[in-house]
Amino acid sequence: MVTAKFAEEGKQPVQGKKRSSHRSHTEQLSFADPEFLMRDEMRASRLALEFAKAELSLLDAGIQSTVVVFGSSRAVSAKEAERRASAARGKEAVAAAKRHVKLSTWYEDAREFGRIVSEKGGALSAAQGMRDNVITTGGGPGIMEAANRGAMDAGAPSIGFNITLPEEQSPNDFLSPELSIHFHYFAVRKMHFAMRANALAVFPGGYGTLDELFEILNLKQAHKTPEMPVILFSRDYWENIVDFKALADLGTIDDSDLALFEIVDSAEEGWQAMLELGLAPQTPLREA
């Protein structure tokens, strides 16, 4: 011991200055030091931590596979659309109310789809502690809320992958609170959308919806993800918004790439299309 060594040599240990009760920045444990963790140089570690936290949360909850639902955050239920239409006054308000009525049909389809998938896909029964084809959304309002709501209607759990935005997006009231997972990085969130997905259901939406759709189509085209069914809801919407056939005619995609997705017009039709395209209650292949 140091003290014994000083005694043997007839010396006294040097008395240091009395320590402050306040611990300096460098004395904090690295994982308990927010200032250190938030440095630009620690971005790679933050990415890894965000990935791992979501991964372990899903494993702990027994989530084996998912069905991911995307769509507009602006859609409202039929009941809410009717309320807005009744209250609308003025040309602009009436026009907006009419748009909400149109969007509400997709909300109700997404809700019905969430219910069907949850009842028939394996989310209700936890075989060997694991659940299959659990409805997963971005956790916010609109189509996301509708799909989570459909799962709740069936009595099944559902997942919400929320994201930090300049205008804060609160988790909707219908996803399972223990499966509400918050992300900062879009890239990590996208990985978790894809990793356990047995199928992707895409309802009408805007930039975010289109971004997620083409991300998955690109992964399928490049054979970087399993051959999961990709179902687009509302033929009128998709054939009007994206001219997929023109891409093939121009030679920017192959004709065979038009088979990477299926377009349907109802929740039941979507479920049947997924079954025909190979949906099964099993763990999807995951890239190492």
N, C-alpha and C positions, 0 to 999 in steps of 0.2 A: 504494500500500500504506500501511497505517496507520503502520507503523514509519518508513517513508521520510518521511511527512508530519511526524512528530514531529522527525525529524532536520533537516529543512529549516527548521523553526521554532525550532530550538535547544532543544527540549524533550525530556524523557524520558517515555515512556509510563508511566502509573500502574501500579504493580505490584499486582495483585489478591492476595487471600488464597490460600494454597495449597489446591487443591481436594481434597476427600475422595475416596478411591477408591470410596466408596459412592455410587451414583447415586440422586438423590431420586426420589420417586414421579412428579413432574411431568416429569422428564427421560426417562422410559421411553417408547419408541415405543408408540403407542396400541394397536396390534394385538399387542404383546408384554407388555401390562400387565393381568394377570388381575384385579387390584383394580378397575381402570377398567371392564373389560368386564363385570364382574359387578354393576355398579351398577344399581339399579332403572331409572334413566333410559335405560340401554342395552339394555333388553329387546327393542326393535324390531330393533336390530342383531343381537342374539343369535338372534332368530327367523330373520332373513335368512341369517345364517351357517349355521345348522343346516339350513335348506332347501337352500342352495347346496352344502354339503358332500355331502349325500345325492344331489343332482341330478348333480353332477359325477362322483361315484363310479359311479353307474349308467351315465352316458354313457360314461365311460372303459371300463367293462366291456362295452359294446355291448348293453345291455339295451334293447330296443325296445318290448316289451310284456310284460305279465304276466297270470297268472291268480292271483287272491288267494284264499287259503283261511283262513277263520276257524273257531273252534270251541273247545271246552272245554280249558283247560290241565290239567285233572285226569284226562283219559283216559290209560290205560296200554295197552301192547300186550297181546295175548291171552296171551302167555307169562308176562308179569309178573302179569296178573290171575289166572292159574291158580296161580302161586306164592303170591300173597297169600291166595287161597282155601284153599290147602292148609295154610298157616301160621296161619289165623285160629282164635282160641280165644275163646269167650265170645260172648254174644248181639250186642253192638254191633260187635265185630270181624267176625263172620260177616255181619252186615247190610251193613257197609262193603265187604266183599269181594264180595258179590253185586252191589253198585252198580258196582264196578270191572269186573266181568265184563260188565255191560251196556254200560258206557262203552267197553270194549275192542273191541266190534263196530264202533263208529264209528271208533276208532283204525285198525283194519285197513282199513275202507272208505276213509278219508282217505289211507292209505298207497298203496292200490291206485289211487286217483284221481290222486295225485301222479305215480305211475309212468306211467299212461296219458297224461295231459296232456303230460308231458315227452317221451314217445316219439313222440306223434302231433302235438303242437302247434307244434313248431319250436324247442324249447329246445336240442335236440341239435346242430343244424346252425347255424353262424354265417354265414348268407348275407351277403356283403359286410360281414362283421365284426359283424353284428347278430343278436340272438337274439329269438325271439318266444315269447309265452305261457310265460314263465319262472315257475315256482311261487314265490309270495311269501307269507310268513306273518309273524306277530308275533315269530317267532324263539325262542319259549320251548318249554315241554314240551307234552305232550298231543297234541291234534289238530294243532297247529303242527309239532311234532316229526314226527308221522306223515307229513304232506304233504311236508316236507323230505326225510324218509327215502325216500319213494316216488320223488322226483326222483333221489336218490342211487342207488337201485336201478336206475334207467334210465341212469345214467351222465351225468346232466345237472346243470348248476349250479342252485342255488336261492337265494332271497333271504330274509333274516331282518331285519325291522324291529323291533329290540328297544326297550324303553322303560325309563327309570329309574323304579323303584318303591321304596317304603319297605322292602319285603322284596325284595332284589335278585333279579332274574330273569336267570339266566345263559343265553347262547345255547345251543341244543341242539347235539348232536354231529353233526347230519346236514346242516345248511345249509353253503353254501360260505363258508369263512372270509373270503375277500375281498369277499363280499357280505353280511357281517354288519354292519349299520349301526345305530348306537345313537342314540336320540333322548331329549331331555328334555321337549320340548313335544308333547303329544298332538295338537294341531292340525296341526303340521307333519308328523307321522307320518301322520295321516289323509290329508293332501293327497297324500303320496307313495303311499299305498295306492291312491288313486283315479286319479292322473294317468296311469299307464301301463296301467291294468287293462283287459284285453279281456273279462274275466268275473270274477264273484265267486261262490265256492263256500262255503256256510255250513253247517257241521255243528252238531249240538246243542252248546249252551254256555250260559253264564250272562250276567251283566250286560254284560261286555265284548263278548261275541259279539252280543248283542241291540243294543247301542249301535252297533256297526259296521254291522250289517245295516240298521237303520233310517236311519242316516246315508246310506247309498248309495240306499236306496229313496226317501228324501226328495229326494236330488239328481236321481234319475231322474224322479220325479213333477214336479219343478220345471224339468225340462229343462236342468239345469246340468251334466250329464254325458252322454256318448254312451249309446246304447241297448245297453249291455252286458248280456249274459245274467246273471241272478242265480238261482243254483240252491241250493235248500234240501234238505239230505239228511235223510232219515227222516221219512216222512209221519206216522207215529204220534206222533213228538215234536212236530212243528210244529203239527199240527192239535189237539194237546192243550194246548200251551203258549200259542199265540196264535190267537185266534178272528178271523182276518182277515175272514171273511164277516160277522161281527157288526158290524165297523167300517163295511162297505159298507151293511148293512141300516140302521144308525143314521144314515147319511148323512155320516159324518165323513170318508170317502173315497168316490171314485166306484167303480162296478162295474168300470170299465176299469182301475183301479189294482190289481185282483187279478191282472192280467196282467203286472205288473212283475216277477214271479218265477215260478219253476217248482219244484214239489216232486218229488223222486225218491227211490228207495230203494236205489240201488247205484251204484258208481263208474262202471260202463259206461253205465248209464242217464243218469248225470249228464253224461258226455262227449257222448253222443248228443243230449241236450237242449241243450247248449251249441252244438253244430253247427247244430241246427235253429233256434235262436234267433239265429244270425248270427255265431258265433265265427269269426274269420278271423285268419291270421297277418299282421296288419298293424298299423301304429301307430294307436292310438285317437286321436280328436280331442282336443285339449287346449285348455282355455280360456286365452285370452291373459291 
